[in-house]
Amino acid sequence: MTRRRLVVVGSVNMDLVVTLGRLPQPGETVLGEQVLTVPGGKGANQAVAAARLGARVNLVGRVGSDSDGRLLRASLRASGVGIRYLQPVAGPSGVAVVLVAADGENQIVVVPGANGLLAPADIEAAATAITRSDLVVAVLEVPLATVEAAFALARRAGRPTLLNAAPATPDARALLGLTTLLVINEPELATLLGRPVSPGEEGEAAANLLSAGPAAVIVTLGERGALVVTPAGQQLVPAFAVTVVDTTAAGDAFVGGLAAAYRGLEQLREAVRFANAVGALACTRLGAQPALPSEAEVTALLARGSG
């Protein structure tokens, strides 16, 4: 693929990953198996995923002045992500505590730290990169006003945008008028609509969001695949069958893959199929960024002809 120029506006965390036989119930204590410390954060994960797939990526974000911040910057640089716009700020870096059960399911708690200090002024500092990009990607682990500033700048420059509305908040509807591609899962879809969404109703529900501005809504459905909804209709792009080890970074891998492969709405299905392959492979290894696949691995999975 032609190397795409991407800007990712998003979070950078240090992940504390605990593996255990099963996830605890409220108020229950269970014994864990191992503890790993690995780089994460939705913004960083998506940036690394796209970079490993050949894209040229700049990450706009914040890390703390602590040792985690230094390690996170070094890790991103080693992964081929541009960190010119990833600046340290006094205080702690973001941290996520990730519980991963034997069946691959997880529970995650995020403490934003420096991510909460990413401001519209940081977008102004990255204006040249944003206006020259092929796609601007953002997540919601950073302040909404900062994402809005980035998307408004991209819109004025005629650049497409991709919003991964995670973690979802009803206030994120204010961004939809500046969004080209909206990527959400089923709970996030319900949050944006302000009502429950029953199984099988995802397409109709996602179509309701099109009137707010996106050219396409992509609903990720886990092992079922991804549902692509546009004004022309809806289409399910099936998932790839893999042995699941950890689903932690699957959604971020999907978004990074979609961003790297996106060439316009006319080829959206092909880009989503590519993203499905990236997300599937990320489920086959433990951790967030360590699980993100290379372009060669994705090509090999696609060649199997499933999905």
C-alpha positions in Angstrom: 0.0 0.0 0.0 1.0 3.6 -0.5 2.4 5.0 2.7 -0.4 7.1 4.3 0.3 10.2 6.3 -1.7 10.0 9.5 -2.2 12.1 12.6 -3.5 10.5 15.7 -4.9 12.6 18.5 -5.1 10.5 21.6 -4.0 8.9 24.8 -0.7 7.3 25.9 -0.7 5.1 28.9 1.4 2.6 30.7 -0.6 -0.6 31.0 -0.4 -2.8 34.1 -1.6 -6.2 32.8 -2.7 -8.9 35.2 -3.6 -12.4 33.9 -6.0 -14.6 35.8 -8.2 -17.6 35.4 -11.4 -15.6 35.4 -12.6 -12.1 35.9 -13.7 -11.2 39.5 -17.3 -10.5 40.4 -18.1 -7.2 42.3 -16.6 -7.5 45.8 -14.7 -10.7 45.0 -11.0 -11.3 45.4 -9.3 -13.8 43.0 -5.7 -14.9 42.6 -3.8 -13.6 39.6 -1.2 -15.5 37.6 1.3 -12.9 36.2 1.8 -9.1 36.0 3.2 -7.4 32.9 4.0 -3.7 32.4 3.6 -2.7 28.7 3.0 0.5 26.7 -0.6 1.2 25.9 -3.3 3.9 25.6 -5.8 3.9 22.8 -4.2 6.7 20.8 -0.7 5.2 21.1 -2.0 1.7 20.3 -3.7 3.0 17.1 -0.6 5.0 16.1 1.6 2.0 16.5 -0.8 -0.3 14.7 -0.8 2.0 11.7 2.9 2.5 11.7 3.6 -1.3 11.7 1.4 -1.4 8.7 3.5 1.1 6.8 1.8 4.4 7.5 3.7 7.5 8.4 2.2 8.5 11.8 2.5 11.5 14.0 0.9 11.2 17.5 -0.4 14.3 19.2 -0.6 13.6 22.9 0.8 14.2 26.4 2.9 12.1 28.8 4.0 12.8 32.3 7.4 13.9 33.6 7.8 10.5 35.3 9.8 7.5 34.3 6.7 6.1 32.5 6.6 9.1 30.3 10.2 8.7 29.2 9.7 5.0 28.5 6.5 5.6 26.6 8.2 8.2 24.3 11.1 5.9 23.7 8.8 2.9 22.9 6.8 5.0 20.4 9.9 6.2 18.7 11.2 2.7 18.4 7.8 1.6 16.8 8.2 4.2 14.1 5.7 6.8 15.4 6.6 10.5 15.2 6.6 12.0 18.7 7.4 15.6 17.8 3.9 16.5 19.1 4.0 14.2 22.1 5.1 16.5 24.8 5.8 15.9 28.5 3.9 17.8 31.2 4.6 17.9 34.9 2.9 15.1 36.8 2.2 11.4 36.2 1.6 9.7 32.9 -1.7 7.9 32.2 -2.0 4.4 33.6 -4.4 1.6 32.7 -5.0 -1.5 34.9 -6.0 -4.4 32.6 -7.3 -7.7 33.9 -7.2 -10.5 31.3 -9.0 -13.8 31.8 -8.1 -17.2 30.4 -10.8 -16.9 27.7 -9.4 -13.6 26.5 -12.0 -11.3 28.0 -10.8 -8.3 29.9 -11.7 -5.5 32.4 -9.9 -2.2 32.1 -9.6 0.9 34.4 -7.9 4.0 33.0 -6.4 6.8 35.1 -5.9 9.6 32.5 -3.0 11.5 34.1 -1.2 13.6 31.6 -3.8 12.7 28.9 -6.3 15.0 30.6 -4.0 17.9 30.0 -4.0 17.7 26.2 -5.3 21.0 25.0 -6.5 22.8 21.9 -3.1 24.7 22.0 -1.4 21.4 21.3 -3.5 21.1 18.1 -2.3 24.5 17.0 1.3 23.4 17.5 0.6 20.3 15.2 -1.4 22.3 12.6 1.1 21.7 9.8 1.0 17.9 10.2 -2.8 17.9 10.5 -3.4 20.0 7.4 -1.0 17.8 5.3 -2.3 14.5 6.5 -4.3 11.9 4.6 -6.5 11.2 7.6 -6.8 12.6 11.2 -7.7 9.9 13.8 -8.9 10.7 17.3 -10.1 8.8 20.4 -12.0 10.1 23.5 -9.4 9.3 26.3 -8.4 13.0 25.9 -10.5 16.1 26.3 -13.4 16.5 23.9 -12.5 20.1 23.2 -9.1 19.1 21.9 -10.5 16.5 19.6 -13.0 19.1 18.3 -10.2 21.5 17.6 -8.3 18.9 15.6 -11.3 17.9 13.6 -12.3 21.5 12.9 -8.8 22.2 11.6 -8.9 19.0 9.4 -12.3 20.0 8.0 -11.1 23.5 7.1 -8.2 21.8 5.3 -10.4 19.4 3.5 -8.9 16.3 5.3 -11.1 13.3 6.3 -11.4 12.4 9.9 -11.9 9.1 11.8 -13.5 9.2 15.3 -13.2 6.2 17.5 -15.8 7.3 20.1 -14.2 5.3 23.0 -14.8 5.6 25.8 -18.2 6.8 24.7 -20.0 9.8 26.1 -23.2 11.4 25.0 -21.3 14.7 24.6 -19.4 13.1 21.7 -22.4 13.6 19.4 -21.1 17.2 19.1 -18.2 15.8 17.1 -20.2 13.9 14.5 -20.7 16.9 12.3 -16.9 17.0 11.8 -16.5 13.2 11.4 -16.0 11.3 8.2 -15.7 7.8 9.6 -17.2 6.9 13.0 -16.0 3.6 14.5 -17.9 2.3 17.6 -18.8 -0.9 19.3 -22.2 -2.0 20.4 -22.2 -0.4 23.9 -20.7 2.9 22.4 -23.5 2.9 19.8 -26.1 2.7 22.6 -24.4 5.5 24.5 -24.3 7.9 21.5 -28.0 7.1 20.8 -29.0 7.5 24.4 -30.9 4.2 24.4 -30.3 0.4 24.4 -29.6 -1.3 21.1 -30.9 -4.8 20.8 -29.0 -7.5 18.9 -29.8 -7.3 15.2 -30.8 -3.7 15.5 -27.2 -2.3 15.1 -27.6 -1.3 11.5 -30.8 0.6 12.0 -29.4 2.3 15.1 -26.2 3.3 13.3 -28.1 4.7 10.4 -29.7 7.1 12.9 -26.3 8.6 13.5 -25.7 9.3 9.8 -28.0 12.3 10.0 -25.6 13.9 12.5 -22.8 14.1 9.9 -20.6 11.0 9.4 -20.3 9.7 5.9 -20.1 6.2 7.3 -20.6 4.4 10.6 -18.6 1.2 11.3 -19.9 -0.9 14.2 -17.4 -3.5 15.4 -19.2 -6.7 16.5 -16.4 -8.8 17.9 -16.4 -12.3 16.5 -19.2 -11.4 14.1 -17.1 -8.9 12.2 -17.9 -5.2 11.5 -21.1 -3.6 10.1 -20.5 -0.8 7.6 -23.4 1.6 7.4 -23.7 4.4 4.8 -26.6 6.3 3.2 -26.5 3.6 0.5 -27.2 0.8 3.0 -25.4 -1.6 5.3 -23.1 -4.5 4.9 -21.6 -7.0 7.3 -17.9 -7.6 6.8 -17.2 -11.0 8.5 -14.5 -11.5 11.1 -11.5 -13.8 10.7 -11.4 -16.9 12.9 -8.4 -17.0 15.3 -7.5 -18.5 18.6 -8.1 -15.7 21.1 -5.5 -15.1 23.8 -6.3 -11.4 24.8 -8.8 -9.0 23.3 -7.3 -5.9 24.9 -6.0 -4.1 21.8 -8.4 -5.6 19.2 -10.5 -2.4 18.8 -7.4 -0.2 18.6 -5.8 -2.6 16.1 -8.9 -2.4 14.0 -8.9 1.4 14.0 -5.1 1.5 13.1 -5.7 -1.0 10.3 -8.6 0.9 8.9 -6.7 4.2 9.0 -3.7 2.7 7.2 -5.9 1.1 4.6 -8.5 3.8 4.0 -8.5 5.2 0.4 -12.0 6.7 0.3 -15.6 5.6 0.7 -15.6 3.7 -2.6 -13.1 1.2 -1.2 -14.4 1.2 2.4 -15.4 -2.5 2.5 -11.9 -3.5 1.5 -10.4 -1.3 4.1 -12.7 -2.7 6.8 -11.8 -6.3 5.8 -8.1 -5.3 6.2 -8.9 -3.8 9.6 -10.8 -7.0 10.6 -7.6 -9.0 9.9 -5.5 -6.6 11.9 -7.9 -6.8 14.9 -8.1 -10.6 14.7 -4.3 -11.0 14.8 -4.1 -8.7 17.8 -6.3 -11.1 19.7 -3.7 -13.9 19.3 -1.1 -12.4 21.7 -1.1 -10.9 25.2 -0.9 -7.2 25.8 -1.7 -4.1 23.7 1.2 -2.9 21.6 3.1 -6.2 21.8 0.2 -7.9 20.1 -0.1 -5.5 17.2 0.7 -7.3 13.9 3.1 -6.5 11.0 1.9 -5.9 7.5 3.3 -9.3 6.4 1.2 -11.1 9.0 -1.9 -9.3 7.9 -1.2 -10.0 4.3 -0.8 -13.7 5.1 -4.1 -13.8 6.9 -5.9 -12.0 4.1 -4.5 -14.5 1.6 -6.3 -17.3 3.5 -9.5 -16.0 1.9 -11.7 -16.0 4.9 -13.3 -13.0 6.5 
